[in-house]
Amino acid sequence: MLSGDIVRRILADCRTIAVVGLSPKPERASYDVARYMQANGYRIIPVNPNAGVAHILGETVYATLLEASQFEKMDLVNCFRNSPDIPPLVDGAIAIGAKALWMQLGISHPAAAAKAQAAGLLVVQDRCLKIDHRGLAPT
């Protein structure tokens, strides 16, 4: 079961977020969540080999986590990919030394989550980063 403490730790300690699957289309959930987090003081690193643009939300788009890690230090890997696509993202998150992995609403992969946790990452599955941030923000 997910502890609110894990969410609070991620939000407090992970200030640079790799958003895997970030779309350049403003109507997409990935764009909305990334824009919200950016507006709330987080640095967004777009990771999407199929974005078709060089920049999203004013940040350089990278094809892979490994490519991005050559230029950026990322604390959190926020996944907007289908559940079957998660295992290689876990491998990437471990390889780049991320502190945490977040799978958005509707995305979970228990085996990949266990591997990430075994490597020391904080892991959240099937939750929305924006909703959780709003829920913990002071009113």
C-alpha positions as CSV (number, residue, x, y, z in Angstrom):
1,M,0.0,0.0,0.0
2,L,1.2,3.5,-0.9
3,S,2.1,5.7,2.1
4,G,1.4,9.4,1.9
5,D,4.9,9.7,3.3
6,I,6.3,8.3,0.0
7,V,4.4,10.8,-2.0
8,R,5.4,13.7,0.2
9,R,9.1,12.6,0.0
10,I,9.0,12.4,-3.7
11,L,7.4,15.8,-4.0
12,A,9.9,17.4,-1.6
13,D,13.1,15.7,-2.8
14,C,12.6,15.2,-6.5
15,R,12.7,18.7,-8.1
16,T,13.8,17.6,-11.6
17,I,11.3,15.4,-13.4
18,A,11.9,13.4,-16.5
19,V,8.5,13.1,-18.2
20,V,8.6,10.0,-20.4
21,G,6.0,10.2,-23.1
22,L,5.5,13.9,-22.7
23,S,3.4,15.1,-25.7
24,P,3.7,18.5,-27.3
25,K,-0.1,18.6,-27.6
26,P,-1.6,20.8,-24.8
27,E,-4.8,18.7,-24.7
28,R,-2.9,15.6,-23.6
29,A,-2.7,14.6,-20.0
30,S,1.1,14.4,-20.0
31,Y,1.4,18.0,-21.2
32,D,-1.2,19.2,-18.6
33,V,0.6,17.4,-15.7
34,A,4.1,18.6,-16.8
35,R,2.9,22.2,-17.3
36,Y,1.3,22.2,-13.8
37,M,4.4,20.8,-12.2
38,Q,6.6,23.3,-14.0
39,A,4.3,26.1,-12.9
40,N,4.8,24.9,-9.3
41,G,8.6,25.1,-9.4
42,Y,9.7,21.8,-10.7
43,R,12.1,21.4,-13.7
44,I,10.6,19.2,-16.5
45,I,12.8,17.2,-18.8
46,P,10.8,15.9,-21.8
47,V,11.6,12.4,-23.0
48,N,9.9,11.3,-26.1
49,P,11.5,9.9,-29.3
50,N,8.4,10.6,-31.3
51,A,7.6,14.1,-30.1
52,G,8.5,15.6,-33.5
53,V,9.6,18.8,-31.9
54,A,12.9,20.0,-30.3
55,H,11.3,21.7,-27.3
56,I,8.2,21.1,-25.1
57,L,7.4,23.7,-22.4
58,G,10.6,25.5,-23.2
59,E,12.8,22.4,-22.5
60,T,14.9,20.3,-24.8
61,V,13.3,17.0,-25.8
62,Y,15.4,13.9,-25.5
63,A,14.8,10.5,-27.1
64,T,15.7,8.4,-24.1
65,L,16.5,8.7,-20.4
66,L,20.1,7.8,-21.1
67,E,20.5,10.5,-23.6
68,A,18.9,13.1,-21.3
69,S,21.2,11.9,-18.5
70,Q,24.2,13.1,-20.5
71,F,23.0,16.7,-20.1
72,E,20.6,16.7,-17.1
73,K,20.4,15.2,-13.6
74,M,16.9,13.8,-13.1
75,D,15.4,12.9,-9.7
76,L,12.0,11.5,-10.7
77,V,11.0,9.5,-13.8
78,N,7.3,10.2,-14.4
79,C,5.9,7.6,-16.9
80,F,3.2,8.3,-19.4
81,R,3.6,5.0,-21.2
82,N,1.6,1.8,-21.3
83,S,2.2,-0.7,-18.5
84,P,4.1,-3.2,-20.8
85,D,6.6,-0.4,-21.6
86,I,7.5,0.1,-17.9
87,P,10.3,-2.5,-17.4
88,P,12.8,-0.8,-19.7
89,L,12.0,2.6,-18.1
90,V,12.8,1.1,-14.7
91,D,16.1,-0.1,-16.1
92,G,16.7,3.4,-17.4
93,A,15.7,5.1,-14.1
94,I,18.1,2.8,-12.2
95,A,20.9,3.4,-14.7
96,I,20.6,7.2,-14.5
97,G,20.5,7.2,-10.7
98,A,16.9,8.5,-10.3
99,K,15.5,8.7,-6.8
100,A,12.0,7.7,-7.8
101,L,9.7,6.3,-10.4
102,W,6.1,7.4,-10.8
103,M,3.6,5.6,-13.0
104,Q,0.6,7.8,-13.8
105,L,-3.1,6.9,-13.5
106,G,-3.9,3.6,-15.2
107,I,-0.3,2.5,-15.3
108,S,1.2,-0.2,-13.1
109,H,3.7,-3.0,-13.4
110,P,4.2,-4.9,-10.1
111,A,7.3,-6.8,-11.2
112,A,9.0,-3.6,-12.6
113,A,8.0,-1.7,-9.4
114,A,9.6,-4.4,-7.2
115,K,12.8,-4.2,-9.3
116,A,12.9,-0.4,-8.9
117,Q,12.2,-0.7,-5.1
118,A,14.9,-3.3,-4.8
119,A,17.3,-0.8,-6.4
120,G,16.4,1.8,-3.8
121,L,13.9,3.9,-5.8
122,L,10.7,5.2,-4.3
123,V,7.9,3.9,-6.5
124,V,4.3,5.1,-7.1
125,Q,1.9,3.3,-9.4
126,D,-1.5,4.2,-10.8
127,R,-1.6,7.7,-9.4
128,C,-1.5,11.2,-10.8
129,L,1.4,13.4,-9.9
130,K,-0.7,16.6,-10.4
131,I,-3.6,15.3,-8.3
132,D,-1.3,14.2,-5.5
133,H,0.6,17.5,-5.5
134,R,-2.6,19.5,-5.4
135,G,-3.8,17.3,-2.5
136,L,-0.7,18.0,-0.5
137,A,-0.4,21.7,-1.3
138,P,-1.2,24.1,1.5
139,T,-4.6,25.7,1.1
